[in-house]
Amino acid sequence: NAAKLASYIGTLVRMHIPITATRWSNKELGSAKDKIWTEILRSFNIEDTTIRKKYILQLAGKRHRGWRTFLTNKYLKDKEIFFVEYDPEYPVKYAIFITE
């Protein structure tokens, strides 16, 4: 069940936390973190304690960082692990995700 829990947490993070969130400790993510915790409690037999919540949300933060790293390595870096140069052909709608 641990692997299922970790996988499910990753899915919830991708659903509820924007990839533009650069700091997991950002106070604006509070409601999204509460949604993640509520979904975990609904789906798994976990005690609703402060210690459990803290651990699960720390794991969610690691999943979020891992997801952002994956996206960076897949889409913003080339095979030699260098950042690709900005291409003026990138669609404007993705401008929020492309920063210098």
Phi and psi restraints in degrees (range 20) as a CNS / XPLOR table:
assign (resid 1 and name C) (resid 2 and name N)
       (resid 2 and name CA) (resid 2 and name C) 1.0 -63.6 20.0 2
assign (resid 2 and name N) (resid 2 and name CA)
       (resid 2 and name C) (resid 3 and name N) 1.0 -40.9 20.0 2
assign (resid 2 and name C) (resid 3 and name N)
       (resid 3 and name CA) (resid 3 and name C) 1.0 -66.2 20.0 2
assign (resid 3 and name N) (resid 3 and name CA)
       (resid 3 and name C) (resid 4 and name N) 1.0 -39.3 20.0 2
assign (resid 3 and name C) (resid 4 and name N)
       (resid 4 and name CA) (resid 4 and name C) 1.0 -64.6 20.0 2
assign (resid 4 and name N) (resid 4 and name CA)
       (resid 4 and name C) (resid 5 and name N) 1.0 -41.2 20.0 2
assign (resid 4 and name C) (resid 5 and name N)
       (resid 5 and name CA) (resid 5 and name C) 1.0 -62.8 20.0 2
assign (resid 5 and name N) (resid 5 and name CA)
       (resid 5 and name C) (resid 6 and name N) 1.0 -47.8 20.0 2
assign (resid 5 and name C) (resid 6 and name N)
       (resid 6 and name CA) (resid 6 and name C) 1.0 -62.3 20.0 2
assign (resid 6 and name N) (resid 6 and name CA)
       (resid 6 and name C) (resid 7 and name N) 1.0 -41.5 20.0 2
assign (resid 6 and name C) (resid 7 and name N)
       (resid 7 and name CA) (resid 7 and name C) 1.0 -64.9 20.0 2
assign (resid 7 and name N) (resid 7 and name CA)
       (resid 7 and name C) (resid 8 and name N) 1.0 -42.5 20.0 2
assign (resid 7 and name C) (resid 8 and name N)
       (resid 8 and name CA) (resid 8 and name C) 1.0 -65.1 20.0 2
assign (resid 8 and name N) (resid 8 and name CA)
       (resid 8 and name C) (resid 9 and name N) 1.0 -39.0 20.0 2
assign (resid 8 and name C) (resid 9 and name N)
       (resid 9 and name CA) (resid 9 and name C) 1.0 -61.2 20.0 2
assign (resid 9 and name N) (resid 9 and name CA)
       (resid 9 and name C) (resid 10 and name N) 1.0 -43.2 20.0 2
assign (resid 9 and name C) (resid 10 and name N)
       (resid 10 and name CA) (resid 10 and name C) 1.0 -60.2 20.0 2
assign (resid 10 and name N) (resid 10 and name CA)
       (resid 10 and name C) (resid 11 and name N) 1.0 -41.0 20.0 2
assign (resid 10 and name C) (resid 11 and name N)
       (resid 11 and name CA) (resid 11 and name C) 1.0 -63.7 20.0 2
assign (resid 11 and name N) (resid 11 and name CA)
       (resid 11 and name C) (resid 12 and name N) 1.0 -45.3 20.0 2
assign (resid 11 and name C) (resid 12 and name N)
       (resid 12 and name CA) (resid 12 and name C) 1.0 -62.9 20.0 2
assign (resid 12 and name N) (resid 12 and name CA)
       (resid 12 and name C) (resid 13 and name N) 1.0 -39.2 20.0 2
assign (resid 12 and name C) (resid 13 and name N)
       (resid 13 and name CA) (resid 13 and name C) 1.0 -62.5 20.0 2
assign (resid 13 and name N) (resid 13 and name CA)
       (resid 13 and name C) (resid 14 and name N) 1.0 -44.6 20.0 2
assign (resid 13 and name C) (resid 14 and name N)
       (resid 14 and name CA) (resid 14 and name C) 1.0 -65.9 20.0 2
assign (resid 14 and name N) (resid 14 and name CA)
       (resid 14 and name C) (resid 15 and name N) 1.0 -28.2 20.0 2
assign (resid 14 and name C) (resid 15 and name N)
       (resid 15 and name CA) (resid 15 and name C) 1.0 -78.6 20.0 2
assign (resid 15 and name N) (resid 15 and name CA)
       (resid 15 and name C) (resid 16 and name N) 1.0 -38.8 20.0 2
assign (resid 15 and name C) (resid 16 and name N)
       (resid 16 and name CA) (resid 16 and name C) 1.0 -107.3 20.0 2
assign (resid 16 and name N) (resid 16 and name CA)
       (resid 16 and name C) (resid 17 and name N) 1.0 -20.7 20.0 2
assign (resid 16 and name C) (resid 17 and name N)
       (resid 17 and name CA) (resid 17 and name C) 1.0 -107.5 20.0 2
assign (resid 17 and name N) (resid 17 and name CA)
       (resid 17 and name C) (resid 18 and name N) 1.0 124.8 20.0 2
assign (resid 17 and name C) (resid 18 and name N)
       (resid 18 and name CA) (resid 18 and name C) 1.0 -68.9 20.0 2
assign (resid 18 and name N) (resid 18 and name CA)
       (resid 18 and name C) (resid 19 and name N) 1.0 146.7 20.0 2
assign (resid 18 and name C) (resid 19 and name N)
       (resid 19 and name CA) (resid 19 and name C) 1.0 -70.6 20.0 2
assign (resid 19 and name N) (resid 19 and name CA)
       (resid 19 and name C) (resid 20 and name N) 1.0 -12.8 20.0 2
assign (resid 19 and name C) (resid 20 and name N)
       (resid 20 and name CA) (resid 20 and name C) 1.0 -79.7 20.0 2
assign (resid 20 and name N) (resid 20 and name CA)
       (resid 20 and name C) (resid 21 and name N) 1.0 -8.5 20.0 2
assign (resid 20 and name C) (resid 21 and name N)
       (resid 21 and name CA) (resid 21 and name C) 1.0 -73.7 20.0 2
assign (resid 21 and name N) (resid 21 and name CA)
       (resid 21 and name C) (resid 22 and name N) 1.0 112.4 20.0 2
assign (resid 21 and name C) (resid 22 and name N)
       (resid 22 and name CA) (resid 22 and name C) 1.0 -91.4 20.0 2
assign (resid 22 and name N) (resid 22 and name CA)
       (resid 22 and name C) (resid 23 and name N) 1.0 -21.8 20.0 2
assign (resid 22 and name C) (resid 23 and name N)
       (resid 23 and name CA) (resid 23 and name C) 1.0 -125.3 20.0 2
assign (resid 23 and name N) (resid 23 and name CA)
       (resid 23 and name C) (resid 24 and name N) 1.0 123.6 20.0 2
assign (resid 23 and name C) (resid 24 and name N)
       (resid 24 and name CA) (resid 24 and name C) 1.0 -65.2 20.0 2
assign (resid 24 and name N) (resid 24 and name CA)
       (resid 24 and name C) (resid 25 and name N) 1.0 -28.1 20.0 2
assign (resid 24 and name C) (resid 25 and name N)
       (resid 25 and name CA) (resid 25 and name C) 1.0 -79.9 20.0 2
assign (resid 25 and name N) (resid 25 and name CA)
       (resid 25 and name C) (resid 26 and name N) 1.0 2.0 20.0 2
assign (resid 25 and name C) (resid 26 and name N)
       (resid 26 and name CA) (resid 26 and name C) 1.0 -58.9 20.0 2
assign (resid 26 and name N) (resid 26 and name CA)
       (resid 26 and name C) (resid 27 and name N) 1.0 127.6 20.0 2
assign (resid 26 and name C) (resid 27 and name N)
       (resid 27 and name CA) (resid 27 and name C) 1.0 -64.3 20.0 2
assign (resid 27 and name N) (resid 27 and name CA)
       (resid 27 and name C) (resid 28 and name N) 1.0 -25.8 20.0 2
assign (resid 27 and name C) (resid 28 and name N)
       (resid 28 and name CA) (resid 28 and name C) 1.0 -67.1 20.0 2
assign (resid 28 and name N) (resid 28 and name CA)
       (resid 28 and name C) (resid 29 and name N) 1.0 -16.9 20.0 2
assign (resid 28 and name C) (resid 29 and name N)
       (resid 29 and name CA) (resid 29 and name C) 1.0 -86.1 20.0 2
assign (resid 29 and name N) (resid 29 and name CA)
       (resid 29 and name C) (resid 30 and name N) 1.0 1.1 20.0 2
assign (resid 29 and name C) (resid 30 and name N)
       (resid 30 and name CA) (resid 30 and name C) 1.0 -55.8 20.0 2
assign (resid 30 and name N) (resid 30 and name CA)
       (resid 30 and name C) (resid 31 and name N) 1.0 -46.1 20.0 2
assign (resid 30 and name C) (resid 31 and name N)
       (resid 31 and name CA) (resid 31 and name C) 1.0 -68.5 20.0 2
assign (resid 31 and name N) (resid 31 and name CA)
       (resid 31 and name C) (resid 32 and name N) 1.0 -36.4 20.0 2
assign (resid 31 and name C) (resid 32 and name N)
       (resid 32 and name CA) (resid 32 and name C) 1.0 -67.4 20.0 2
assign (resid 32 and name N) (resid 32 and name CA)
       (resid 32 and name C) (resid 33 and name N) 1.0 -38.8 20.0 2
assign (resid 32 and name C) (resid 33 and name N)
       (resid 33 and name CA) (resid 33 and name C) 1.0 -64.9 20.0 2
assign (resid 33 and name N) (resid 33 and name CA)
       (resid 33 and name C) (resid 34 and name N) 1.0 -38.6 20.0 2
assign (resid 33 and name C) (resid 34 and name N)
       (resid 34 and name CA) (resid 34 and name C) 1.0 -63.8 20.0 2
assign (resid 34 and name N) (resid 34 and name CA)
       (resid 34 and name C) (resid 35 and name N) 1.0 -38.1 20.0 2
assign (resid 34 and name C) (resid 35 and name N)
       (resid 35 and name CA) (resid 35 and name C) 1.0 -62.8 20.0 2
assign (resid 35 and name N) (resid 35 and name CA)
       (resid 35 and name C) (resid 36 and name N) 1.0 -43.7 20.0 2
assign (resid 35 and name C) (resid 36 and name N)
       (resid 36 and name CA) (resid 36 and name C) 1.0 -60.6 20.0 2
assign (resid 36 and name N) (resid 36 and name CA)
       (resid 36 and name C) (resid 37 and name N) 1.0 -46.8 20.0 2
assign (resid 36 and name C) (resid 37 and name N)
       (resid 37 and name CA) (resid 37 and name C) 1.0 -61.7 20.0 2
assign (resid 37 and name N) (resid 37 and name CA)
       (resid 37 and name C) (resid 38 and name N) 1.0 -43.0 20.0 2
assign (resid 37 and name C) (resid 38 and name N)
       (resid 38 and name CA) (resid 38 and name C) 1.0 -62.3 20.0 2
assign (resid 38 and name N) (resid 38 and name CA)
       (resid 38 and name C) (resid 39 and name N) 1.0 -42.9 20.0 2
assign (resid 38 and name C) (resid 39 and name N)
       (resid 39 and name CA) (resid 39 and name C) 1.0 -65.3 20.0 2
assign (resid 39 and name N) (resid 39 and name CA)
       (resid 39 and name C) (resid 40 and name N) 1.0 -38.1 20.0 2
assign (resid 39 and name C) (resid 40 and name N)
       (resid 40 and name CA) (resid 40 and name C) 1.0 -63.8 20.0 2
assign (resid 40 and name N) (resid 40 and name CA)
       (resid 40 and name C) (resid 41 and name N) 1.0 -45.6 20.0 2
assign (resid 40 and name C) (resid 41 and name N)
       (resid 41 and name CA) (resid 41 and name C) 1.0 -62.6 20.0 2
assign (resid 41 and name N) (resid 41 and name CA)
       (resid 41 and name C) (resid 42 and name N) 1.0 -37.2 20.0 2
assign (resid 41 and name C) (resid 42 and name N)
       (resid 42 and name CA) (resid 42 and name C) 1.0 -70.1 20.0 2
assign (resid 42 and name N) (resid 42 and name CA)
       (resid 42 and name C) (resid 43 and name N) 1.0 -33.3 20.0 2
assign (resid 42 and name C) (resid 43 and name N)
       (resid 43 and name CA) (resid 43 and name C) 1.0 -96.2 20.0 2
assign (resid 43 and name N) (resid 43 and name CA)
       (resid 43 and name C) (resid 44 and name N) 1.0 -22.5 20.0 2
assign (resid 43 and name C) (resid 44 and name N)
       (resid 44 and name CA) (resid 44 and name C) 1.0 -129.1 20.0 2
assign (resid 44 and name N) (resid 44 and name CA)
       (resid 44 and name C) (resid 45 and name N) 1.0 156.4 20.0 2
assign (resid 44 and name C) (resid 45 and name N)
       (resid 45 and name CA) (resid 45 and name C) 1.0 -86.9 20.0 2
assign (resid 45 and name N) (resid 45 and name CA)
       (resid 45 and name C) (resid 46 and name N) 1.0 83.1 20.0 2
assign (resid 45 and name C) (resid 46 and name N)
       (resid 46 and name CA) (resid 46 and name C) 1.0 -125.4 20.0 2
assign (resid 46 and name N) (resid 46 and name CA)
       (resid 46 and name C) (resid 47 and name N) 1.0 137.6 20.0 2
assign (resid 46 and name C) (resid 47 and name N)
       (resid 47 and name CA) (resid 47 and name C) 1.0 -66.4 20.0 2
assign (resid 47 and name N) (resid 47 and name CA)
       (resid 47 and name C) (resid 48 and name N) 1.0 139.8 20.0 2
assign (resid 47 and name C) (resid 48 and name N)
       (resid 48 and name CA) (resid 48 and name C) 1.0 -88.1 20.0 2
assign (resid 48 and name N) (resid 48 and name CA)
       (resid 48 and name C) (resid 49 and name N) 1.0 75.2 20.0 2
assign (resid 48 and name C) (resid 49 and name N)
       (resid 49 and name CA) (resid 49 and name C) 1.0 -119.0 20.0 2
assign (resid 49 and name N) (resid 49 and name CA)
       (resid 49 and name C) (resid 50 and name N) 1.0 160.9 20.0 2
assign (resid 49 and name C) (resid 50 and name N)
       (resid 50 and name CA) (resid 50 and name C) 1.0 -62.6 20.0 2
assign (resid 50 and name N) (resid 50 and name CA)
       (resid 50 and name C) (resid 51 and name N) 1.0 -39.1 20.0 2
assign (resid 50 and name C) (resid 51 and name N)
       (resid 51 and name CA) (resid 51 and name C) 1.0 -65.5 20.0 2
assign (resid 51 and name N) (resid 51 and name CA)
       (resid 51 and name C) (resid 52 and name N) 1.0 -44.7 20.0 2
assign (resid 51 and name C) (resid 52 and name N)
       (resid 52 and name CA) (resid 52 and name C) 1.0 -63.8 20.0 2
assign (resid 52 and name N) (resid 52 and name CA)
       (resid 52 and name C) (resid 53 and name N) 1.0 -43.5 20.0 2
assign (resid 52 and name C) (resid 53 and name N)
       (resid 53 and name CA) (resid 53 and name C) 1.0 -62.0 20.0 2
assign (resid 53 and name N) (resid 53 and name CA)
       (resid 53 and name C) (resid 54 and name N) 1.0 -43.8 20.0 2
assign (resid 53 and name C) (resid 54 and name N)
       (resid 54 and name CA) (resid 54 and name C) 1.0 -60.6 20.0 2
assign (resid 54 and name N) (resid 54 and name CA)
       (resid 54 and name C) (resid 55 and name N) 1.0 -44.9 20.0 2
assign (resid 54 and name C) (resid 55 and name N)
       (resid 55 and name CA) (resid 55 and name C) 1.0 -63.5 20.0 2
assign (resid 55 and name N) (resid 55 and name CA)
       (resid 55 and name C) (resid 56 and name N) 1.0 -47.1 20.0 2
assign (resid 55 and name C) (resid 56 and name N)
       (resid 56 and name CA) (resid 56 and name C) 1.0 -62.9 20.0 2
assign (resid 56 and name N) (resid 56 and name CA)
       (resid 56 and name C) (resid 57 and name N) 1.0 -42.5 20.0 2
assign (resid 56 and name C) (resid 57 and name N)
       (resid 57 and name CA) (resid 57 and name C) 1.0 -71.2 20.0 2
assign (resid 57 and name N) (resid 57 and name CA)
       (resid 57 and name C) (resid 58 and name N) 1.0 -29.4 20.0 2
assign (resid 57 and name C) (resid 58 and name N)
       (resid 58 and name CA) (resid 58 and name C) 1.0 -65.2 20.0 2
assign (resid 58 and name N) (resid 58 and name CA)
       (resid 58 and name C) (resid 59 and name N) 1.0 -42.2 20.0 2
assign (resid 58 and name C) (resid 59 and name N)
       (resid 59 and name CA) (resid 59 and name C) 1.0 -63.0 20.0 2
assign (resid 59 and name N) (resid 59 and name CA)
       (resid 59 and name C) (resid 60 and name N) 1.0 -39.6 20.0 2
assign (resid 59 and name C) (resid 60 and name N)
       (resid 60 and name CA) (resid 60 and name C) 1.0 -62.5 20.0 2
assign (resid 60 and name N) (resid 60 and name CA)
       (resid 60 and name C) (resid 61 and name N) 1.0 -39.5 20.0 2
assign (resid 60 and name C) (resid 61 and name N)
       (resid 61 and name CA) (resid 61 and name C) 1.0 -62.4 20.0 2
assign (resid 61 and name N) (resid 61 and name CA)
       (resid 61 and name C) (resid 62 and name N) 1.0 -39.3 20.0 2
assign (resid 61 and name C) (resid 62 and name N)
       (resid 62 and name CA) (resid 62 and name C) 1.0 -65.8 20.0 2
assign (resid 62 and name N) (resid 62 and name CA)
       (resid 62 and name C) (resid 63 and name N) 1.0 -39.4 20.0 2
assign (resid 62 and name C) (resid 63 and name N)
       (resid 63 and name CA) (resid 63 and name C) 1.0 -64.5 20.0 2
assign (resid 63 and name N) (resid 63 and name CA)
       (resid 63 and name C) (resid 64 and name N) 1.0 -39.2 20.0 2
assign (resid 63 and name C) (resid 64 and name N)
       (resid 64 and name CA) (resid 64 and name C) 1.0 -64.7 20.0 2
assign (resid 64 and name N) (resid 64 and name CA)
       (resid 64 and name C) (resid 65 and name N) 1.0 -45.2 20.0 2
assign (resid 64 and name C) (resid 65 and name N)
       (resid 65 and name CA) (resid 65 and name C) 1.0 -62.5 20.0 2
assign (resid 65 and name N) (resid 65 and name CA)
       (resid 65 and name C) (resid 66 and name N) 1.0 -41.2 20.0 2
assign (resid 65 and name C) (resid 66 and name N)
       (resid 66 and name CA) (resid 66 and name C) 1.0 -63.6 20.0 2
assign (resid 66 and name N) (resid 66 and name CA)
       (resid 66 and name C) (resid 67 and name N) 1.0 -39.5 20.0 2
assign (resid 66 and name C) (resid 67 and name N)
       (resid 67 and name CA) (resid 67 and name C) 1.0 -65.3 20.0 2
assign (resid 67 and name N) (resid 67 and name CA)
       (resid 67 and name C) (resid 68 and name N) 1.0 -44.3 20.0 2
assign (resid 67 and name C) (resid 68 and name N)
       (resid 68 and name CA) (resid 68 and name C) 1.0 -64.5 20.0 2
assign (resid 68 and name N) (resid 68 and name CA)
       (resid 68 and name C) (resid 69 and name N) 1.0 -38.8 20.0 2
assign (resid 68 and name C) (resid 69 and name N)
       (resid 69 and name CA) (resid 69 and name C) 1.0 -64.4 20.0 2
assign (resid 69 and name N) (resid 69 and name CA)
       (resid 69 and name C) (resid 70 and name N) 1.0 -43.4 20.0 2
assign (resid 69 and name C) (resid 70 and name N)
       (resid 70 and name CA) (resid 70 and name C) 1.0 -58.6 20.0 2
assign (resid 70 and name N) (resid 70 and name CA)
       (resid 70 and name C) (resid 71 and name N) 1.0 -47.8 20.0 2
assign (resid 70 and name C) (resid 71 and name N)
       (resid 71 and name CA) (resid 71 and name C) 1.0 -62.6 20.0 2
assign (resid 71 and name N) (resid 71 and name CA)
       (resid 71 and name C) (resid 72 and name N) 1.0 -40.9 20.0 2
assign (resid 71 and name C) (resid 72 and name N)
       (resid 72 and name CA) (resid 72 and name C) 1.0 -62.2 20.0 2
assign (resid 72 and name N) (resid 72 and name CA)
       (resid 72 and name C) (resid 73 and name N) 1.0 -47.4 20.0 2
assign (resid 72 and name C) (resid 73 and name N)
       (resid 73 and name CA) (resid 73 and name C) 1.0 -67.5 20.0 2
assign (resid 73 and name N) (resid 73 and name CA)
       (resid 73 and name C) (resid 74 and name N) 1.0 -34.1 20.0 2
assign (resid 73 and name C) (resid 74 and name N)
       (resid 74 and name CA) (resid 74 and name C) 1.0 -79.6 20.0 2
assign (resid 74 and name N) (resid 74 and name CA)
       (resid 74 and name C) (resid 75 and name N) 1.0 -39.7 20.0 2
assign (resid 74 and name C) (resid 75 and name N)
       (resid 75 and name CA) (resid 75 and name C) 1.0 -112.5 20.0 2
assign (resid 75 and name N) (resid 75 and name CA)
       (resid 75 and name C) (resid 76 and name N) 1.0 -20.1 20.0 2
assign (resid 75 and name C) (resid 76 and name N)
       (resid 76 and name CA) (resid 76 and name C) 1.0 -111.8 20.0 2
assign (resid 76 and name N) (resid 76 and name CA)
       (resid 76 and name C) (resid 77 and name N) 1.0 -5.0 20.0 2
assign (resid 76 and name C) (resid 77 and name N)
       (resid 77 and name CA) (resid 77 and name C) 1.0 -123.3 20.0 2
assign (resid 77 and name N) (resid 77 and name CA)
       (resid 77 and name C) (resid 78 and name N) 1.0 151.9 20.0 2
assign (resid 77 and name C) (resid 78 and name N)
       (resid 78 and name CA) (resid 78 and name C) 1.0 -90.3 20.0 2
assign (resid 78 and name N) (resid 78 and name CA)
       (resid 78 and name C) (resid 79 and name N) 1.0 -173.1 20.0 2
assign (resid 78 and name C) (resid 79 and name N)
       (resid 79 and name CA) (resid 79 and name C) 1.0 -65.4 20.0 2
assign (resid 79 and name N) (resid 79 and name CA)
       (resid 79 and name C) (resid 80 and name N) 1.0 -23.8 20.0 2
assign (resid 79 and name C) (resid 80 and name N)
       (resid 80 and name CA) (resid 80 and name C) 1.0 -89.6 20.0 2
assign (resid 80 and name N) (resid 80 and name CA)
       (resid 80 and name C) (resid 81 and name N) 1.0 9.5 20.0 2
assign (resid 80 and name C) (resid 81 and name N)
       (resid 81 and name CA) (resid 81 and name C) 1.0 67.1 20.0 2
assign (resid 81 and name N) (resid 81 and name CA)
       (resid 81 and name C) (resid 82 and name N) 1.0 31.5 20.0 2
assign (resid 81 and name C) (resid 82 and name N)
       (resid 82 and name CA) (resid 82 and name C) 1.0 -105.1 20.0 2
assign (resid 82 and name N) (resid 82 and name CA)
       (resid 82 and name C) (resid 83 and name N) 1.0 146.3 20.0 2
assign (resid 82 and name C) (resid 83 and name N)
       (resid 83 and name CA) (resid 83 and name C) 1.0 -65.5 20.0 2
assign (resid 83 and name N) (resid 83 and name CA)
       (resid 83 and name C) (resid 84 and name N) 1.0 136.5 20.0 2
assign (resid 83 and name C) (resid 84 and name N)
       (resid 84 and name CA) (resid 84 and name C) 1.0 -74.7 20.0 2
assign (resid 84 and name N) (resid 84 and name CA)
       (resid 84 and name C) (resid 85 and name N) 1.0 149.1 20.0 2
assign (resid 84 and name C) (resid 85 and name N)
       (resid 85 and name CA) (resid 85 and name C) 1.0 -70.5 20.0 2
assign (resid 85 and name N) (resid 85 and name CA)
       (resid 85 and name C) (resid 86 and name N) 1.0 150.1 20.0 2
assign (resid 85 and name C) (resid 86 and name N)
       (resid 86 and name CA) (resid 86 and name C) 1.0 -64.0 20.0 2
assign (resid 86 and name N) (resid 86 and name CA)
       (resid 86 and name C) (resid 87 and name N) 1.0 129.4 20.0 2
assign (resid 86 and name C) (resid 87 and name N)
       (resid 87 and name CA) (resid 87 and name C) 1.0 -104.2 20.0 2
assign (resid 87 and name N) (resid 87 and name CA)
       (resid 87 and name C) (resid 88 and name N) 1.0 122.8 20.0 2
assign (resid 87 and name C) (resid 88 and name N)
       (resid 88 and name CA) (resid 88 and name C) 1.0 -61.8 20.0 2
assign (resid 88 and name N) (resid 88 and name CA)
       (resid 88 and name C) (resid 89 and name N) 1.0 -12.6 20.0 2
assign (resid 88 and name C) (resid 89 and name N)
       (resid 89 and name CA) (resid 89 and name C) 1.0 -81.4 20.0 2
assign (resid 89 and name N) (resid 89 and name CA)
       (resid 89 and name C) (resid 90 and name N) 1.0 -8.6 20.0 2
assign (resid 89 and name C) (resid 90 and name N)
       (resid 90 and name CA) (resid 90 and name C) 1.0 -59.0 20.0 2
assign (resid 90 and name N) (resid 90 and name CA)
       (resid 90 and name C) (resid 91 and name N) 1.0 138.4 20.0 2
assign (resid 90 and name C) (resid 91 and name N)
       (resid 91 and name CA) (resid 91 and name C) 1.0 -61.5 20.0 2
assign (resid 91 and name N) (resid 91 and name CA)
       (resid 91 and name C) (resid 92 and name N) 1.0 142.0 20.0 2
assign (resid 91 and name C) (resid 92 and name N)
       (resid 92 and name CA) (resid 92 and name C) 1.0 -63.0 20.0 2
assign (resid 92 and name N) (resid 92 and name CA)
       (resid 92 and name C) (resid 93 and name N) 1.0 -30.7 20.0 2
assign (resid 92 and name C) (resid 93 and name N)
       (resid 93 and name CA) (resid 93 and name C) 1.0 -64.9 20.0 2
assign (resid 93 and name N) (resid 93 and name CA)
       (resid 93 and name C) (resid 94 and name N) 1.0 -17.5 20.0 2
assign (resid 93 and name C) (resid 94 and name N)
       (resid 94 and name CA) (resid 94 and name C) 1.0 -95.1 20.0 2
assign (resid 94 and name N) (resid 94 and name CA)
       (resid 94 and name C) (resid 95 and name N) 1.0 5.9 20.0 2
assign (resid 94 and name C) (resid 95 and name N)
       (resid 95 and name CA) (resid 95 and name C) 1.0 -59.1 20.0 2
assign (resid 95 and name N) (resid 95 and name CA)
       (resid 95 and name C) (resid 96 and name N) 1.0 -33.1 20.0 2
assign (resid 95 and name C) (resid 96 and name N)
       (resid 96 and name CA) (resid 96 and name C) 1.0 -63.3 20.0 2
assign (resid 96 and name N) (resid 96 and name CA)
       (resid 96 and name C) (resid 97 and name N) 1.0 -26.8 20.0 2
assign (resid 96 and name C) (resid 97 and name N)
       (resid 97 and name CA) (resid 97 and name C) 1.0 -90.9 20.0 2
assign (resid 97 and name N) (resid 97 and name CA)
       (resid 97 and name C) (resid 98 and name N) 1.0 -12.4 20.0 2
assign (resid 97 and name C) (resid 98 and name N)
       (resid 98 and name CA) (resid 98 and name C) 1.0 -107.0 20.0 2
assign (resid 98 and name N) (resid 98 and name CA)
       (resid 98 and name C) (resid 99 and name N) 1.0 111.0 20.0 2
assign (resid 98 and name C) (resid 99 and name N)
       (resid 99 and name CA) (resid 99 and name C) 1.0 -124.6 20.0 2
assign (resid 99 and name N) (resid 99 and name CA)
       (resid 99 and name C) (resid 100 and name N) 1.0 161.1 20.0 2
